[in-house]
Amino acid sequence: MKRLKLLFACLLSLSTLQAQSILKISGKEVKKEFSHITLDSENPGNLIVHFADDTQESYNMNQVEVLPNGVIKVISGDANGDKLVSISDAVATVNKILGTNNPLFYFDAADVNGDKVISITDAVMIVNIILNGDSQVEQ
């Protein structure tokens, strides 16, 4: 129980951390934050990546990979979609409860108890998944 309380205290102190968008171009992670991706009407087969700083760049669609948007399986507790349940998922869930907007938050994965509400119960259940070493349980 002391471990759980300690982890939860760490969770609350880290609640300001936010997951970052993951964008890969030709297999290399792009550190620049992006807002959205659209089709390039002038170059068929290309995508336009719109970055948060209002710049945009066109890439061949075969070069662009967006993670974790391609997640097919829902892993219970994987709130940030990185296919692993970790303390980052518990932090993302607490951030959601506190009202932080995160475009990479996966509601279905974070709703561990399935009650259609993200609450502190879900965050505690994610911590339990971590403590029990069952970090890849599919929902």
C-alpha positions, 0 to 999 in steps of 0.5 A: 500500500505504501508503494501505491501511495508513493507512486500516486504522490509521484503521479500528482507531482508529475501531472504537468507533463504532457505527451508529445505528438509523434511524427516520423518522416522516412523513419526519423522522429520529427521533434517539431510539434504538428497540428494536423495533416491534409492531402496535398491537392497540387501533388497527388500522393503527397501529404501536407504536414501542418506544424504548430508554428503555422508552417507546413511541408509536403511529403510523399505519403509513404514517408509519413508515419503518425504514431500512435494514431495508427493504434489498432488494438486498445491496450487497457491503461495505455492512455497515450497510445504508445502500446505500453502501460507505464507511469506516463499513462497514469500521468496522462489520465490525471492530466485529463481529469485536471482538464489538460487538453491532450490530442494524443489521449486515448479515452477507450484505453484510459477508461480501464473500468469501462464506465465511460468516465475518466476518473481517479479510479481509472488512474489508480487502476493503471497504477495497479496494472503497472505494479502487477506487471501486466502492462499489455492487457488488451481490452 
